[in-house]
Amino acid sequence: MERQKRVQQHLMIALVAAIMILGVAGSAFAATAPVTVTMAVTGDPSPGATVTAKATITINDGSTLQSIKWSQVGGVAATLTNITGDTATIALPARKVFREQLMTVLEEKPVADALLPAWVPPSPDYTGGLQDRFLVAGVSNEALIDAGGIKLDIAVTTTSGTYHTAATVAGNLPWETATGVRNVPLLLPVLLHAKKQASYNWSLTVPSGSTATLADATTQNPEFTPDIAGTYQLTVTDLSTGKPVSMNVYGGTWKGIITGLDATGRPNVDPACMACHVKNTPHFDLFTPWKASGHAEIFTQNVNTPAGHYSTACLGCHTVGYNAKAVKNNGIDDAPDWTAFLSTTLLTHGDPANFGNIVTQFPATARMTNIQCENCHGPQDSAAHMKKDGSRMSLSSDVCGSCHGEPTRHGRYQQWQLSAHANATTAIAEGTDPTCSKCHSAQGFIAWQDTGFSTANLTVDWTADQVQPQTCVACHDPHNPGTTSGDNNTNATVRVMNTTPLLMAGFTATNVGKGATCMTCHNGRRGLKDDANYLASDASRAPHEGTQADIIMGQNLFFTKVGTRGLHSMIQDSCVSCHMESTNPPAAVALQNADGSWVGTNHTFYASNTICTKCHSNITKETVQTPVQAKLDSLKAQMETAIKNVMQAQIRAGNTIDLNGVKTIKNASDVAGVEFISASGRQGVNVTLKDGSKVNNLSLATVKVTRPSGSAVELYAVADPAIAKAGWNYFMVINDRSKGVHNPAFVNSALDVSTFAVSSLNSAAITPAVAGSNPAALGGGLGNGAGAVSCKSAYVYWSEMAGHTTGQAGSQWRTDVVARNLETSTASLRFILHQASGNIETTGTVNGGSQKAFEDLTAAMGTTNNIGALEICSDRPLLVNTRIFNQADAGTYGQSYDGRVADLGYSAGQTISLIGLRQKTDAYRSNLVVTNGGTTDAQVTVNLFDSSGKSLIAYTLTVPAGSGTQDLEPFKNRANAPDLDWGFATVTVLKGTNVLSSASLIDMKTNDPSTITAKQ
């Protein structure tokens, strides 16, 4: 149904409703319309009634009236007569027709896609409305207005043209807003809803003395009106199971809790409530936080605001039990002093003393003011009060939407409906799983919080027919929502603030404000995955969707430095700032202030396309996302080539490829193509075969290499680890969905090296290996010897510099090498120290799955004064780290070098920067290292700069194959700048491959070094 949003006004019963509309011809707009039309409705436009609508036509352009024609263009079908005169007669359809229309409105999307801003994506599979369940329907004010609107077109033809005017007859529907809880007030109709099925057989059992009946019991959406306090039992057959479904609805009356004010001016609670809700009782003391909340003072604020003009139109949400219909159920409008209160100006003319006077002069009315327990839980005087059957509580957003669903003033409910958080399909599919429900259901998230966000599985006691998606109360505790939420200065609280629990992604995010709640779920959820935390046995794993916390906090990518959070994470409230506070909500469901700001924060959670320009003058979303998308596309293509190459290499080696039992490939040419995808939480592929057939949605855990003898192994077990790492990085960036915006430097660095790593493998795969060699490539596996100088093993690593030697200022340098074996079999290692006086070497082993430290390794090689580049050969994949330290009397001062996987160095034409160097007499010194991990001589140009960027000197270094050159204090010794203080250097590779470079900054007082890694 076409939905057209407008400024909503509280539904009022009126005998005459006047709507002023300007008539315009076609879609043209003029400062003064040629024809102006106003419409007045006479009669009560309730279901089944007949009203008259009179059009008053003013011709502004001097033309002559020729004809008038009325037609209906929207809403339930009404019968129009006298449609060619200025007064039409409109016969409204029956109550049942309006009820079905209301249910349709509740079920459908609140805003047509055409009215959404560009940053809110259309949702063709929208499931955020009325659920396909057996339930009591929650009803928002907006839905009532929309369902009751009879939309008309008044076509006026004059001698100058035909002009169309849109007008609406606002139907006076018999229903009021409802929370959807099964604890309901008396004398107001209750709307029921059932699953879609072929037929219905509702029945109603009423309490003794009740005369309530069930209307339209054979339809999907019957209704009844409880007339006395008691239990009303509804039963209907669920045809999908053949079993009856029963629900108890409890009818009762309102009571209220405010009995005065405390010394701070906050409301006192009826002592009868406090007998059970004892202060400081976990999970039961709900009044203490409520008293400090905005819910407890919204009426107070409005009547106390100087020069305010509050009215009864606001009381349906801001008080307890106010009815637009004249019914007696002990709501505020039934208070014995209500009429006397209305005779004063305490409601309509704001004054700071007003609420205090109401409490003193009209205590029965004051008892029912502000937003209390009953606004959400239903009447206190009912049989439901002590029940534990869920009748007084619902985690559905319908509860909040009954008030926060009145666009444009209160449209956050409709904004939420447009968000991915409202996806009921996902909640039903995954919200009852003991692990998945933690983030995919409101029940699960709250239960998870109650466990202190334990890593253990939840005890799930809700069903798929009860589960809710991430509703309002999943993020907000309704008893403690804060006091201000009307603008960007909101202090609305969320359940997790500032510091996250230990995330399932293996880290904790600190100082992230309200974004801590977002990050609790929006992370990769696979534990730590980086160069120090890689398991070959889990190589094909892909991150869970929603990796925003990992990316923004600088975690869980391979091939790049982790642990340094992105600048966007340092914005106050992090995620919330850009996605909610700085992005305007959709205009169709939000109110704009006179100053251009918007009421409330954006609860679609989609960030504006122009959000970057609010802080950055020369950066847009496109300038960040376009190059990242290009890198993603390039990496995906390289991944597809690499996986295909591994398959074909294994087949050529005499093995076969088993595609999850669907197909066995024995000929390399049978693999025509591979598409890299995500499948079942793993990196996966769609495989196209030579005959054009496809085997799709294969997790790489199910793509096996079968040897002629022995057990089958996963494809990644025989592939270079760089492929799996690059694939992980690809999906981390894809699943973050910001395409780099959250942390541009981190993302670009990881993608650059990932693409370089995989493309190097792909290049090696098409270059014939040296006959008789056991080639090594990036991280091991089949290759052409790239990255190896002396090694003949499958896995090769480099440490840029290692030694046991005497240094300046009495320093004594030593080297520890630590290796972790990523496989279960023992690793055999060979260490080769390349130095000018000749190579020296030793061997070692590391047990499967363990770590081993080789302390003072170079001394163990047999000499006590040596330094050079360290090549490490292994027959198993490793993680390697090298610590070079100064052994002093007071202990050790050290720096670390990563064990660089074989071919990750730089090649001719590439330039890197070494920043943060320092040279100052008796204070600091900096050394520079260039290591050649290639098989031919390398030549580099080093350029030294001061902090202003002025070049001090440029010089050339030649480094033999497999050697490392340590350039001591180049600022002092080459640039004659012993007291430069801060400076930097660039290193440009003129020739050679696999060139590594770094620097160190050493404290002259302690000989304590810091590693300065290369940046590109």
N, C-alpha and C positions, 0 to 999 in steps of 0.2 A: 504494500500500500504506500502511496506517496505520502511522505511525512513532511510537513512544512512547519518549522519551529518559529515561535514568536515570543514576545515578552509575555510571560504568564502572569495572570492575576488570580488571586484567591477566588475560588468558586463561590459565588453569592447567589442566593435566591432572590429574584427580582421579577416583578410583573412586567416591567419595561426595561429592556436592555438596548442601549444605543451604541452603535459602533460607527465612528467617523472614518470614512475611506475616501481617498482621492481617486477619481477615474482617469485613466490614461488610455490613449489609443495604442493598441498593440503593445510593443515593449518600449515605445518611445517615452522619454521623460522630459517634462517641461517645468520650468520654474513655477508657472501658473497653469494648472491643468485646464484644458478647454471645457471640461465638464467635471463638476464635483458632485458626488453622491453621498448622502448619509442614509443609514438605515436604522429604523426603530422597530423593535419587536414588541408586540402586545400579546399578553397571555403568558402562562407558565409553560415553558418549553420542556415539560417532563415527558417521559416515554408514553406514547399513546395519545398525547394531547394534540390539539390543533391550535396553531397560533397564526397571527397575521404579521407580515413584515412590510412596512411602508418605506418606500424609497423617496427621499426628497432630493430633487435634481436641481442643481444650479448650473446654468449655462453661462460660461465666462467669456466665450469668444464671439458672442453676438449672433450665433447661428440659431436655427429653428429646430425644435424637437420634432422628430418624425415617428420614433417608435421606442418601446421598452420591451425587453425580453429577459425573463428570469430563467435560470437553469441551475441545476445542481452539479457541482464538479468534484465533490468529495464528501466523505463521511458515510454513515449508514444511509440507505436509500429511504428518502422521505417522498411524500406525494405532494407535488406542487400544482396548484390551480391558480387561475387568474394571473397567468404568467406574462400577459402582455400589457398589464396596467401598472400603475405605480404602487399598488398594494397587492401582494401575493398572499395566498393562503398556503400554509405548510402543515401537513399532517405528519406527525412524527411516528415512527414505527413503535412496536411494542417493546416492553422492558426486556424481553428475552433477546431481541435483536441487538439492543444496546449492550447487553451483557456479553454476547458473543463478540461484538466489536471491541469491547474493553479487553477481553481476553486476547484477541488478536493483537491489539496495541501492546499489551504487556509482553507478548511473545516476540514481537519484531524489533528490529534495530531502532534505537531512539532517534537517529539522525540519518537521513538519506546520504549516501556516499557523495553525492554532488555538492552537499553542503559542508563537507569536512575540509579542514585545511590540508594543504599538500602533505604535511608531515604525519598525518593520521592515515594509515593505510586502509583501504576498503577491506571488509571482512565478509566475503560471500558465504562463509561457513559460520556465520554468527550464532552463538549459543548462549549469549549473556542475558537473555530475557526469561520469561516464564518457562520453567522446566517441565519436561515430559515425565511428570510424576503425579502421584496422588497427594494432594496437599491443600492447605488453606492458602488462598492467593494473597500475596502482598500487593498493595495498590499505591502508586504514587499519584501526587496531585496532577502532574503533567499528563499521566495516562488518562485520568478522568476527563481532563479538558479535551484531549485529543479525541477520545472515544465519543464524547458528547457533541463534538462540533459538526454541524451541518454546513458544509461549505458551498457557497453560492457564487454565481457569476451574474451580475446585472449588466446587461448590454444595452447601452443607450445610443441610439442613432439620431444624429442631427444632420442638418444640411452640410456640416463640415466633416462628417465621418462617424464611425462607430467607435464607441469608447466602452471599455470593459472595467468593471469595478468588482473586486473580490470582497465578499462579506461572509460572515459566519454567524449562524444562530447557535448560541452556546446552550446545548441541552442541559437541563437541570436533572442530572442523574441521581438515582436514589442511594448510591453508595458513597462511602467516605474513604479517605486514605486508610490503609491498613498495613500492619507490619508483617503479616503472614504467620505470626505465632498463633498457637491453638488456644490461647487464653484471651477471650474476646469480651468486649463490653456488651451489656444487654441492649436490646431494642435497635441495634444496628445490623443490617444484613451482612451475612458472612458468605463470601464467594468461595466455592470449592472448584477444584480442578483435578482432572484425571489424565492418565496416560492416553495417548491416541490409540483407539482400538475400535472394533466394529460396532460394539453396542455397550450400553451401560445399564446397571440395575442398582443404582444407589438406594439405600434405605436409611432412615433416621430413627433412632430411639431417643426419646426425650425424657427428661426427669419428670417425676410425678407432679402433676398440676400444670404442666406446660401445654400450650396449644400450638406450639411451633410446628410448621409443616415444611416439607422439602419441595421446592419449586423445580420443575423440569428434571425429575429424577432419572429419566432415561437419556439425558444428554451428558456431554463431557463436563459441562460447567453449571451444575445446579447451584442453588443458594437456599439459605434459610435464615430466619431471624430469631435468635434466642430471646425468650420473653421472661424467663425467671432464672435465678441463679441455680446452677447445677451442671451435670455432665450430659453432653449431647454426643451420642455415639453414631458415627457414620460408617457404613459398610458398603463396599462395592467389589465386584468380582474383577480380579486381574486376569484377563483372558489369556495372557502370555503364560501364566502358570496354572490357570484354572482354580486358583485359591482366592478366598475373600481377603480383602484388605480392610482393616478397621482403623479408625482414628477417633480419638476422643477430643472433643472441643468443649472447653469449659467456659460457661457464661458467668459473668460476675459484674460487680460495680466498683467504681473508683473510690479511692480512699485518701491518697495524698499523705505526705510525710513531714511537711515543714511546719514546725511549731514555734518559730521565733527566730531570732538572730543571735549569734554569739558575739563576743567582744570585738571580733574583727569584722563584723557585718556579714559573715557567711551564715547560711541557714543552719538552724538546729534541727535535728532529726527526731521524729517521734520516738520517745523512750521505748515504746513497745517493740520497735524494730531493733533497737540496740540490745535487747535482751538476747537475741540470737546472733546478730551481726556484731560480735564483740570486737572492740578495737584491738589491733595488732594480732588478729587471728588469721593465719595464712589462708588464702582463697575464700575467706568469709567476711573479712573487713573491707567492704566495698564502699562504705559511706565516707571513710576518711579521704580517699582520692577523689570521690565524687564531689565532696564539699569544696574542694579546691579547683574544680574544673569549670569550664565555660558553660557546661550544661546546667550547673547549679545556679547560674546567675544571668542567663540570657534575658529572661523577663525583667529581672532586676535592672540590668543595664539599660534596657529600652525605656522603662518608665522613669528612670533616673536621669536620662540624657537631657540636658538643658535644651529647650526649644524643640524637643522631640515631638513627633506626631504619630504615636503608636495607635493601633486600632485593633478591633476584634478580629480583623482579617488575618492577623498573625498568631492568634491564640491556639489554633489547631495544633501547632507544633511547639509553642512556647509555654504551654500550660498542660495540666492533666485533665483530660476528658472533655475538652470544649467541643461541642457538636454544632455543625452548621444546621443540622436537623433538630427540630424541637422534640427531644426525647429526654426521659428522666432516668439517668443511670449514675447519679451522684458525681458527675463531673463538675468542673469549676462553675459552669453556668447553672448548676443546681444548688450551689452553696447558698445557705440562708441569707447571707449578707451580700449576695451578688448584685441584686437589683439596686441596692443602696450604693454599692461601690460604683456601678455604672453611672449613677446620677452625679458623681463627682467628676473632676477633671484629672484625677490621679492616673488614669490610663492614657489619656490623649495629650496631656501637656506635661512634658518632661520637667523634672526638678530633682536634684540630688537627694531630697528628703522624701521623695514619693514612696519608695518601697518600705521604708521604715514606718511611714504613716499607714500604709496598707496593712502591714503586720499588726500594728497597734489597733487600728480602727476596724479592720475587716479581716479578722484572723481566719475565718472559714474560707474566704477567698484566697488569702495568702497561703494557706495550707496546700493549695492546688497549683501554685505558680511555679515557673521555671520547668526545666526538663528533668523529670524524676525517673525512678525505677519503672513506674507503670507505663511511661511513654514507650519503653522498649519491651517490657515483660508482660504488659497487659494488666487488667484490674487486679488489685491486691485482694479484694474481698471476693475470692472465688475458690472453688475446690482445687484449683491448680497450684495454689500457693506452696503447698508442702510436697507436691508431686515431684518425682524424679524421672518422669517420662518424657522430658524435653518439651512439654507443652508451653512452658513460659520462656523458653530460650530458643533462639535460632541464630545460626552463624551466617544466614543468608544476608546479602546486602539489601534485600527488601526492607529489613528492619530500619536501616539508616535511610534508605531511599524513600520511606514514607514521609520524611521531612526534607532530606537533602536531595530530593528528586522533584524540585519545583523550579525548573528553568524559567527565566534565566537567572533568578536570584540565587537559587540553590540547585545547581545542576551537576554536582559532583557525582551523584549516583549515575546519571546518564553518561558522564565522562568515563566513569569506571566501566560501564557496560561496553564502551567502545574499545577498551583496553584488552590486552592479552590475558590480564589477570582474571577476566570474566569468562574464560574459556571453560565451560562446563564439560565439554567433550573430553578434554585432557583430565579434568578432575575425576570424571567417571571411570576413565580408562586406567588411571594410575593412582588415584587418591585413596585407595584402600590397601595399597601395597605397604608393608611395614617400613620400607625404606623410602620409596618414592613419595608417599603421602606427606612426608615432612615438608616438602615444598610444593606439592601439587594438590593440596587440599587445605582448607581453612582449619578443619579439625586436626589434621596432622601437624600443622605448624604450631598451633597452640599447645597441643600435647607435647610436641618436641620441646617447646620453651619450658613447659612444666618439668621436663627431665633435665633441665640445664643444658639443652642442646647436646645430649649424649649421642655418641656414635652408635649406640645399640639400636636395634630395630624397635619400632614402636609396637605397643599393643593396640591393635586396631579394633575398636568396638562399634564402628559405624559401617554402614553398607553403601553400595553404589547408589541406592535410592535415597540416601541421606547426605552423601558427601557434597560439600560445597567447594567451589574454586577459591582462589585467593580473594576473599571478600574484604570489606572494610575492616572487620574485626580481626582479620589475620594480621594486619599491620598495626592497627590501633586498638588499644584497650579502651573500650567505650566508657569504662568507669573513670578513666584518667586521660581524657583526650587533649588536655591543654585548655587554654582559655581564649586563644585568638586564632582564627583560621580564615578570616575574611579577606586577607591581602597577603602580600609577599613578606610581611613582618610576622607571619604566623609563628606561634610557639606550639603548634600541635605536636603531640608526642607520638612516638612509635615504639614498638615493643623492644627493639634493640637499638641502643643509642651509643654513638661514639666509638665503641670497640666491639668487634664481632666476637662470637665464640670462635674456637678453633674450627676453621672451615673444613669442609670435606675435601677442599683443594689443598689442605695441608699447611695453611698459614693463618695468621690472625691479622686482621686489618685494624689499625688503631687510628684514632683522631679523624674519623670519617663522618662524624655527626649522625644525622638521620639516615645517611646512606648505609649505615651498618645493617639496618634491616634488609635493604635491598641485597647487599653483598652476602648475607647469610644464606640466601638461596642462589643468587646469580654468580656462581663460580663453577669451575670445571669438574669438581667433585670426584677427582681420581687420585687424590693425594699429590705429593710433590712430584713434579715431572720436569727435571732440568738436567743439565750435564752432570751434576753431582748425584742425581737420583734417577738413574736409568736402569731398567730391568729388561734384559733381552727376552725373558720369559713373558713379558707383558708388552712386547714391542708394538703389537698391532692395535693397542688401545687407542681410542679417540676420546677427547674430552666430552663431557656432557654438555648439552646446549646451555647457553647462558654463561659465558666465560668472562663476563664484564669485570668482576672483581679481580681475577687473575691479571687481566690486561692492564687495568688502571693502576693496580698496585705493583706492577712490574714483576710478576711471578709466572712460573710454569711455562717458560719457553726454552727450547734448546738453542744452542749456538749463540747465545748472547748473555750478557751479564744480568742476573736476576737479583731481586731484593731492593732495587731502587725504585720507589714508587713514582708514578707519573705526576706531573704538576696538577693535572685535573683532579687528582685525589686529594689535593691539599686545599681545594676550594671548600668553603664552609658548607657542610652537609653534602659534599661530593655529589653523588648521583642525583639527589633531590634538587639541588640547586639548578642544574641545567634542564632536567627532565620535568620538573614541576613548577619551581618558583620563577625561573627566568623564561619559561615558555608559556605563552598565553593559552588558556583553554580554548576549545572551539567556540566561536562566537554564537553558534546556534544553541548552545547549552551553557552560556555564561553571561554574566552581566558586566557591562563596561561602565566604569565610573566616568565622571565628567572630565577628569584629568587624563583620560585615555588608558588608565590601568584597569585591570580586571579583578573582579571579586573572586576570591578563592584561588587555589593553585590547580595546576593542570593535572587532573586525575586520569587522563588517557595514558600518561607516562611517556608518550612519544615526544622527543625533543624537536623543537622547531628547526627547519632547514637553515634558518639564518642565525641560529644560536651563537655560532662562532663570532659573528661580527659584533656581538654585544661586548666582547672583551678585546677582540683582535681587529685592528684596523685593516690589515692586509692579508688576513687568512679567512678563507671561507670553507665550508664543508667540502666543496669540490676540490679545492687545492690540496686537501689532505686525502680525500677518498679516491680521487681519480688515479694517482700513482700507486696507491696501495692496491686498488682493484687490478691494475695492470700487473703488479707483482704477483698477486694471487693467481691470476690467469696463467702467468708464465710458470709459476711453481707447479700448478696443477698439471700443465702440459709436461713438465719435466718429470713429475711423479708418475704420470701415465707411461711415459717412455721407460723410466727406470724399472717399474714393476713388470712391464712387458719384457724388458731385457733380462731381468732375473728369471722369469719363467722360461724364456727361450734358452738361456745359458744352462739352466738345470736340465732341460730336455736334451740339449746337445751333449751334456755330460753323462747321458745315459739314464736319467731319471724321468719320471712322468709327473704330470701336474693333475691333481685330483680337485675338481671344482665342487666341493661339498657333496660328493657322491652323485652329482647330476651328470657330470661329464669328466672323462679322463682324457687328457691331452698327451699324445705320444710324439707328435711331430711339431717342431718349433714353428713351422710355417702355418700351422693351424691357428695360431694366435694372431688374428688380424688386427685387433685393437683392444685397448683397455681404457675404461673410463673410471677415474678416481672418485669415489663416493664415500659417504658415511653409511654404515650398515650395522644395526644391532649394537650400537655403542662402540663399534670398532671402525678402524679404517677399512674401507671396502672397495670393491670393484664391480663394474659390469664388464663382462668379457664378451667381445664380438669374435666369432670364429670365422675361419676362411670361407665357409659356405654361407655366411650372412646370418646364421643363427646367433642367438645371444643367451648367455647365462647371467642373470641379473641379481642384484642385491646380495652379493657375496661378501660376508665379513672375511677379512684376510686371515682371521683365525681358522676359517674353514677351507682356505685354499692351501692344500698340502702338497709337499714334495715327497714323492714315494720313490725310495731307492730300490734297486733290484733285490737287495737284502737289507733287513733292518726295518725299524718302524718309520712311519710317515712323520714328517715334521712340518710345522708351519712355514710358509714361504719366507716370512721375515726372519726365520731362524737361520737361513742361508744367505740372507741379503745383507748388504752393508748397513750397519745401524743408522747411518746418516739418512737413509730413506725413511725409516720409521720415525726418526726425530723430525725430519722435515714435514712428513705427513701430519704428525701431531701439531706442529706449528701452524700448518695450513688450517686445520680445523679449529684451533684455538682462535685464530684471527677471524675465520668465517663465523664461528659461533658467538663471537663478541658482538657482531653485527654493526659496530660503529665504523668499520673499515679504517681503523687506525686513529680515529678521532680521540678515543679515550687516552691513548698514550702513543703518539706518533713515532717518537724516536725508538722506543722499545720494539714496536711492531715492525718498523722498517728495517731495523738492524737484524732482527730474526729472519725476516723474509729474504733479505739480501743474501745472508750467509746460507740459508736453506737452499735457495735457488742455485747459488754457486756450488754448494756441496753436491747436490743431485745432478746438476749439469756436468760437473767434473766426472762423476761416475758414468754418466751417459756417454761422455766423450771417450772415457777410458774403455768402455764396453765395445767400441767399434774400432779400437786400435789394437792390432795384433800384439800379443805378449811376446817377450823374448823367449825363444825356444829353450826349454829346460829349466826355466825359472819358476818360482812359486810367487806369482805377482802379488803385490800389495796395493791397495787403493785407499781411498778415503775411509778410514775407520775399519778397513779389512774387507774381505770378500774378494770376488773376482775383479781383476783390474789389470793394469799394465805396468805396475811398479811405481806409479805416481806417488810421490811423497816419501819414498824409501831411498836411502843412499847405500847403506850396508845391509839392511834387513832383507831377508828372503821369506819372512813369515807373513801370515795372512793379515796381521794387525800391526800397525806402525804408529808410534807417537813420538813427539818431540818436546823436549824442554829446552827453552831458548838458551839457558846458561846453567851450568852446574859446576861445582868445584870444591876443593879443599885447599885453601891458599891464604896467604897473608895479604891484607889490604892496607889502605891508608889509615893514618891516625891510630895505629896499633890494632886495627880490626883483624879478626880471625874468622874467615868465611868457611862455612860448612854447608853441606847439602843433604837433606833428607828427601827421599822419593817414596810416595805412598801410592799403592796400586790397589784397586778394588776389582775383583774378578766378577764379571757379570754373568758367567755361566756356571754350571754345576760341576764341570770337570776341572781338574787342576790346570792352571795356566803355566806354561814354561816361558820365562822371560830371558832376554839377552839385552844387556845394557852396553852401549858403545859411546864412549866419550871421545868426540872429535876435537883434537887440539893441534896446535901448530907443530908440536914435537912428535906427533904421531898418535894414532888411536890406541886407547886402552879399553878393556872391556871385562865384564863379569856376567854371571848368570844368576838366576833365582827362580823361585816358583811361588805361586799364590794359590792356595786351596780354593776349590769351587765355592762361589758365593761369599767369599771372605775378603777381608782387607789385610794387607801386609805393608809394614813400613820398612824400608831399606835405609837405615840410619847411616849418616856420613858415608854415602854410597861411594863417592870418588876415592876416599881413603881405603875403602874395602877393595878397590881395584888394584891396590898395591903401591900407590905413591902418595906422598903427603904434600905435594905442591903442584896442583894442576887445576886447570879451568878450561871449559869448552862447552860446545853444544852437545846435548845428550840425546841420542837416538835410542828408542826403546822398542824392541821387537817382541811380539807375543803371538802365541797360537790361539789365544782366546781374547774376546773383546774385554777391554778394561776401562776403568775411569782412573786417570792419573793426575796427581798433583805433586808439585815440587816446591819444597820450602828451602830457600837460601837464607841463612841467618848468620849473624855475627855472634860468635861465642865469646862472651865477656865474663869478667869475674862476678858481676851481679846477675848473670843469667844470660838469656839469649834474646836477641832482637832480630826479627825476621820478616821476610816478604815471601809471597807465594807466586809461582807460575803455574798456570794450567798446563797439564800434559796435552799438547795440541795434537789432535787427530791428524793423521799423516799429511794430507794435502790441503790444509786450510790456510796456507800462507798466501802472500801477495805475489803478483806476476808483473812483468814489464808493463809500464804505463800506469800503474796504480800508485797513489800517494796516500800515506797515512799521516796522522798528526799525533804528536806526543805533547800533551798540554800539562801545565802545572809543574814545570821544571823549576828548580831554584838553585842559585849559586851565590853564596855569601861567605866571605872569609870567616873561618872559625865558627860558622853557624850551620850552613847547609852546603851540600855538594850534590850534583846530579851526574849520573853515568848513563850512557846510551848503549844498547845492545842491538846488533843486527846478526841474525842467524840465517844461514842458507841451508834449508832442508831439501834443496834440489840436487840434481846429479851433474849440473854444470855450474861454472863460476857465476856468481851474481855480482852485480854492480849497482850501487845506490848513490843518490845524491842526498846529503843531509844539509838542511838549511836551518840555521839558528836565528831566532827572533827574540827581540825584547817584548815586553807586555803590550807596547803600543802597536806591534806588528811590523816594526822596522827590522829588516834583515840585517844581521850582524856579519854573517859569513856563510858561504855555501861551499861544501867540499864533497869529494867523492871517496867512497869506500869500496874496495873489492874484497869479496868474501868467497873463499874457495868452497867447492861443493862439500856439504856436510860439516862446515865449520861455523863457528860463532866468533864475532868480533866484539869485544867490549871496549868502547871508546870512553876513556876515563875523563871526567870533568871537561867536556868539550867547550863549554862557555869560557872556562879559565884558560885551557890549554890551546884552543883553536881561535877563539874570538877575542882573547885578551880582555875578558869581562869577568874578573874574579868576584866582583861585587854587584853583579847584575841584579840580584834578588830574583824576582819572578821572570820567567821566560817560557818559550815553547819551541818546538822543532817540528819540521816535516821531513819525512823520508820518502823519496820517490825511487821506485825500482826502475832502473834503466835497462837491465837485462837479468834474466834468470827467472826461476819459478820457485814457489813455495818459500818465499822470503818472509821471515818473521822479524818483528822489531818491538822493543819495549824500552822502558827507561826506569831508573830508580831515583828517588829523592832520599838522601841519607842525612840524618841529624848528626852534625859533627861532634856534639857533646857526648852522645851515647852510641854513635854508629848504628842507629836504628834506621833501617831502610823501609821505604814504602814503594810498592810496585806501581808504575804508571803504564797502563796498557794502551795499545794503539787504538785510535779512533779513526773511523773513516766516514 
